[in-house]
Amino acid sequence: MPYNNKILTDIKPVLYGYLGEAQNLLDPSVVQNEKVIHDVRVLMKKSRAAVRLLKPLMDEASFNREYLTFRDAGRLMASWRETSVHRKLLKDLKKRFPELFSHLKDNEKINRLLSKQSVISEPSKEMSSDLATIVELLRRSGFRLRFKALEIHDQNLILAEIEKTFDTVSHCFLKARNYPKNINLHEFRKKTKDLLYQLFFFRPLDPGAISSLEKRLESLGQNLGKYNDYAVLINTLGYRYPSGKNSSAIDELIVIVKQEQDKSLLKIWPPAYRIFRPGKKLANLPGFRTYEFPVIN
């Protein structure tokens, strides 16, 4: 079947479904477990990626309102995830380096992060309030989207948006590769996720090729995520070099953490180069080629 006869997955009902699923997962009366927090944050990332594709069909005020709704909902839950991630990372390191952690037994920050007491059994008033705020934000956004006309008559507009996303990711890759700072790698990861979640709507073009590309981006995002989790852990521990006050044990721990980050970087650069090397365009990737969609009457 020629490419210009294929129709993309309709975005609006999928986006509406993301919001409904997120609302169903959240309950302000109970502590949200790690999986729920992770799943809702992923749904918010998917929602942001989807609404970016719809940007040509929306006025600026409407786009900003929905995009910021999804962003703010995800941010409200960010700190809940970080506590759990820090504890997992430290528990893994403690298991692998027990002697080192025996010298860190008096470190208050590490003890607090490792303590089971940091896992609360019921939501605080602030958490319950934030959860209720998130549910209401998503309810209102879903109501607005439900009655908004977002029919895609010219799918070339959507193609142009994912091309912009690809170009943005390519720029972020080049910047992170030349200046591999935490902030640049974090931005590269965020934009990679945007592209990954937007690809879902383009699967009808070539399901096998698009699925393969999604898997490559998913792996890339996971390794960028591991790098970022360790970077946030270092920041949470308040480590500074040189400070003149660091114990040899905490210095060694940070060196080990840095080595874990290096392992992630080694897994990041080769596949990132193959996908986003300078001069490469979206149309060069398997599943995509230069084409135009017909305008739908």
Secondary structure as the mmCIF struct_conf table of DSSP 4:
data_model
#
loop_
_struct_conf.conf_type_id
_struct_conf.id
_struct_conf.beg_label_comp_id
_struct_conf.beg_label_asym_id
_struct_conf.beg_label_seq_id
_struct_conf.end_label_comp_id
_struct_conf.end_label_asym_id
_struct_conf.end_label_seq_id
HELX_RH_3T_P HELX_RH_3T_P1 TYR A 3 ASN A 5
HELX_LH_PP_P HELX_LH_PP_P1 LEU A 8 ASP A 10
HELX_RH_AL_P HELX_RH_AL_P1 ILE A 11 LEU A 25
TURN_TY1_P TURN_TY1_P1 PRO A 28 SER A 29
BEND BEND1 VAL A 30 VAL A 30
HELX_LH_PP_P HELX_LH_PP_P2 VAL A 31 ASN A 33
HELX_RH_AL_P HELX_RH_AL_P2 GLU A 34 LEU A 53
TURN_TY1_P TURN_TY1_P2 LEU A 54 LEU A 54
HELX_RH_3T_P HELX_RH_3T_P2 LYS A 55 LEU A 57
BEND BEND2 MET A 58 MET A 58
HELX_RH_AL_P HELX_RH_AL_P3 GLU A 60 ARG A 96
HELX_RH_AL_P HELX_RH_AL_P4 PRO A 98 SER A 102
TURN_TY1_P TURN_TY1_P3 HIS A 103 ASP A 106
HELX_RH_AL_P HELX_RH_AL_P5 GLU A 108 LEU A 114
HELX_RH_3T_P HELX_RH_3T_P3 LYS A 116 SER A 118
BEND BEND3 VAL A 119 VAL A 119
BEND BEND4 SER A 121 GLU A 122
HELX_RH_AL_P HELX_RH_AL_P6 LYS A 125 ARG A 146
TURN_TY1_P TURN_TY1_P4 PHE A 147 PHE A 147
BEND BEND5 LYS A 148 LYS A 148
BEND BEND6 HIS A 153 HIS A 153
STRN STRN1 ASP A 154 ASP A 154
TURN_TY1_P TURN_TY1_P5 GLN A 155 GLN A 155
HELX_RH_AL_P HELX_RH_AL_P7 ASN A 156 ASN A 178
BEND BEND7 TYR A 179 TYR A 179
HELX_RH_AL_P HELX_RH_AL_P8 ASN A 182 LEU A 199
HELX_RH_3T_P HELX_RH_3T_P4 PHE A 200 LEU A 205
HELX_RH_AL_P HELX_RH_AL_P9 PRO A 207 THR A 236
TURN_TY1_P TURN_TY1_P6 LEU A 237 GLY A 238
BEND BEND8 TYR A 241 PRO A 242
BEND BEND9 GLY A 244 GLY A 244
HELX_RH_AL_P HELX_RH_AL_P10 SER A 248 PHE A 276
TURN_TY1_P TURN_TY1_P7 PRO A 278 GLY A 279
HELX_RH_3T_P HELX_RH_3T_P5 LEU A 282 ASN A 284
BEND BEND10 LEU A 285 LEU A 285
TURN_TY1_P TURN_TY1_P8 PRO A 286 GLY A 287
BEND BEND11 THR A 290 THR A 290
HELX_LH_PP_P HELX_LH_PP_P3 PHE A 293 PRO A 294
STRN STRN2 VAL A 295 VAL A 295
HELX_LH_PP_P HELX_LH_PP_P4 ILE A 296 ILE A 296
#
